[in-house]
Amino acid sequence: MKNLPQKVRSKKLHTRVDLTAMVSISFLLIIFFMVVGELSKSKVMDLDLPDKYCNDCNPGCIDENRLYTILLDKDDRIITYSGLLEYPVHLPKKTGFGKNRIRKELFENNNRVIEYSTAIGKPKNGAIVIIKPSKNSNFKNLVDILDEMKIAKIDTYSIVPEFTAEESKLLAAK
């Protein structure tokens, strides 16, 4: 018989894919999306205030004896009053920053409110401070007053940018 040419069979190579780089990339992507997902969550605290100030007839309202308002103005000037401006517990007075000025007033006012709250049967209620920076005040004053809130251990405070007409007149008076 004649020699027939034999089929040449190709040699089968065992292919091996190295997935080490793919695993590293997938872990990096997983970590990236976890971090981005965590950072994109909103970090906002809800602030609930009643619509209007009122007396004790409605239990959801704020007791005006607990209110203490701080108006920040230019040249480190501060005007404070307790209660509502129309019916203040203490008349408005001018002060400034410092240990014996606004800090002392914050401590005294908070102690007065705690004594009042204890007398009416609500011993854990402290002062509610409303901070109102004017357009003429600077950012440093706002940071300083927030530091004073922390030092005076006042837990309930709010920054409100709106002024009433009476407060604007009070700031305009020299």
GIHUFEN-V729864 format. One line per field, one symbol per residue. phi: phi as a letter, one per 20 degrees, with the letter a starting at -180 (. if undefined). burial: + if it has 9 or more other ideal C-beta (glycine too) atoms within 8 Angstrom, else -. Layout:
phi: ???
burial: ???
//
This chain:
phi: .efefffeeffeeeeceeeffffffffffffgfffffffeffdddfcdcffcfbeffdfeeefffefbdddecfllecccbdneffcffcffbebbeqfedffffffffffffffffffencfeedfddddcfefefdfgffffffffffffleedbbdceedefffffffffe
burial: ------------------------------------------------------------++-++++++++++---+++++++-+--+---+--+++---+++++++-++--++-+++------++++++++++--+---++-+++-++--+-+--++----+---++-++---
//
